[in-house]
Amino acid sequence: MLDMHKMIGKEVLVLANGMQYSGVLVEVSDTEVHIKGAFQWLALPISSISDIVLKGHEESRMELNPKDWHLDEEPE
Protein backbone atom coordinates (compact mmCIF):
# COMPACT_ATOMS: atom_id res chain seq x y z
CA MET A 1 0.00 0.00 0.00
CA LEU A 2 1.19 3.51 -0.79
CA ASP A 3 1.64 5.95 2.07
CA MET A 4 1.57 9.28 0.28
CA HIS A 5 2.68 11.23 3.36
CA LYS A 6 6.05 9.45 3.24
CA MET A 7 6.45 10.52 -0.41
CA ILE A 8 5.80 14.24 0.21
CA GLY A 9 8.99 16.26 -0.15
CA LYS A 10 10.68 13.56 -2.23
CA GLU A 11 11.27 13.32 -5.96
CA VAL A 12 8.64 11.29 -7.76
CA LEU A 13 7.72 10.21 -11.26
CA VAL A 14 4.06 10.64 -12.18
CA LEU A 15 2.46 9.06 -15.25
CA ALA A 16 -0.64 11.00 -16.29
CA ASN A 17 -2.44 10.89 -19.64
CA GLY A 18 0.48 9.01 -21.21
CA MET A 19 3.04 11.65 -20.17
CA GLN A 20 5.67 11.22 -17.47
CA TYR A 21 6.26 14.12 -15.08
CA SER A 22 9.13 14.43 -12.65
CA GLY A 23 9.35 16.64 -9.59
CA VAL A 24 9.06 16.95 -5.85
CA LEU A 25 5.71 15.82 -4.45
CA VAL A 26 4.24 18.82 -2.62
CA GLU A 27 0.63 17.92 -1.88
CA VAL A 28 -2.01 15.27 -2.55
CA SER A 29 -5.69 16.11 -2.26
CA ASP A 30 -8.86 14.23 -3.12
CA THR A 31 -8.82 15.77 -6.60
CA GLU A 32 -5.22 16.69 -7.49
CA VAL A 33 -1.56 15.83 -7.06
CA HIS A 34 0.78 18.83 -6.86
CA ILE A 35 4.43 18.52 -7.82
CA LYS A 36 7.18 21.10 -8.16
CA GLY A 37 8.99 20.44 -11.42
CA ALA A 38 12.31 21.85 -12.55
CA PHE A 39 10.72 24.94 -14.12
CA GLN A 40 7.12 25.02 -12.91
CA TRP A 41 4.55 23.78 -10.44
CA LEU A 42 2.12 21.16 -11.72
CA ALA A 43 -1.37 20.28 -10.54
CA LEU A 44 -2.44 16.96 -12.06
CA PRO A 45 -6.00 15.67 -11.68
CA ILE A 46 -6.20 12.38 -9.79
CA SER A 47 -8.43 10.98 -12.54
CA SER A 48 -5.62 11.37 -15.10
CA ILE A 49 -2.88 9.69 -13.02
CA SER A 50 -2.12 6.07 -13.76
CA ASP A 51 1.13 5.70 -11.80
CA ILE A 52 3.24 7.46 -9.19
CA VAL A 53 6.53 6.19 -7.79
CA LEU A 54 9.57 7.49 -5.96
CA LYS A 55 12.28 8.48 -8.40
CA GLY A 56 14.91 5.75 -8.46
CA HIS A 57 12.38 3.10 -7.39
CA GLU A 58 10.70 2.56 -10.75
CA GLU A 59 10.75 -1.22 -10.27
CA SER A 60 8.23 -0.86 -7.43
CA ARG A 61 5.45 0.47 -9.68
CA MET A 62 1.99 -0.75 -8.86
CA GLU A 63 -1.56 -0.07 -9.92
CA LEU A 64 -2.87 2.97 -8.08
CA ASN A 65 -5.97 3.00 -5.96
CA PRO A 66 -6.56 6.40 -4.30
CA LYS A 67 -8.40 4.62 -1.46
CA ASP A 68 -5.01 3.15 -0.44
CA TRP A 69 -3.23 6.51 -0.22
CA HIS A 70 -3.99 7.16 3.47
CA LEU A 71 -4.70 10.85 2.91
CA ASP A 72 -6.60 11.20 6.17
CA GLU A 73 -3.74 9.99 8.36
CA GLU A 74 -1.01 12.16 9.81
CA PRO A 75 2.62 11.31 8.93
CA GLU A 76 4.63 9.49 11.56
PyMOL commands that set and color helices and strands:
alter all, ss='L'
color gray80, all
select helices_A, chain A and resi 4-7+46-48+58-60+66-68
alter helices_A, ss='H'
color red, helices_A
select strands_A, chain A and resi 11-16+19-28+32-36+41-45+49-54
alter strands_A, ss='S'
color yellow, strands_A
deselect
rebuild
show_as cartoon
